[in-house]
C-alpha cells in the first residue's frame, strides 16, 4: 500500500499538473520567476539566477528529511513550468502540513492555475493524507498573498512576530489554516471559482 506521506503524487486537473520538482527544473523555475522579476519583491522567497542553486538544495534537503514535497506547476495549455509550490513542515504523526514556498509567473497570477493547484493540493492533503489541519504562512507585507489565501477560504490564525530574518530584515509572518471539518466548504468554494472561470 502506498503511503501518501512518503510517496509524492502527480496531481492533475483540467488546467494544471503538479509533478515532483527535480533539479533539472532549475532553468525553467528561474524563467518563470523572471516574468515579473519576482525575486526582487523583498517580501517573497522566490529564486532568481543567483539563488536557484540554494533554493534547489533546500528543497532536496527538506524532501530527504521527509519534511517536504516540492512540486513544479505546469500549465497544461502551454506545457510550460509556470511556478512552484510544496507541501512543507510535514508532520505525519499529527497529520498536519503547510502549503507554501509558492510562486507563479506574473502572467498566470489570478488565473485558474492557482485555484486549481490549491484544490488539487488540498484534496490530496485532506482526502488521501487525512490531514486534520493545513496551514499557510506569508509575509506581513505580502498583502496580495494574504488576499489570495483568504479567497481560498482559509482563516487567519494570527501574526507570528519576528518569525524570520531575511536579508537582514526581521519578518513578521501571517498564519492561516484550514481544518478538516472546514474542508467541504472550502472545496465547494474552489470548485465554484473554477466553474465560473
Number of C-alpha atoms within 10 A of each C-alpha: 3 7 9 14 19 13 10 17 15 12 18 16 13 12 18 24 22 25 18 18 20 13 14 9 15 18 14 15 26 24 18 25 24 18 14 13 16 21 19 14 11 14 17 18 18 24 24 21 14 10 13 17 14 11 16 19 12 13 22 18 12 17 19 11 9 17 19 25 25 25 25 23 28 21 18 17 9 10 11 13 23 27 27 25 22 23 23 22 17 21 15 16 7 10 16 20 24 21 23 17 19 20 23 23 20 16 11 15 15 11 12 19 24 22 22 21 21 18 22 19 21 21 18 16 24 21 12 12 17 16 22 17 19 23 21 23 23 24 21 17 15 15 12 10 18 20 10 15 19 14 15 18 19 21 17 17 14 12 16 15 12 11 13 14 10 12 8 7 11 12 19 18 20 20 19 21 22 22 17 16 11 15 20 12 11 20 18 13 17 19 15 11 15 18 9 8 9
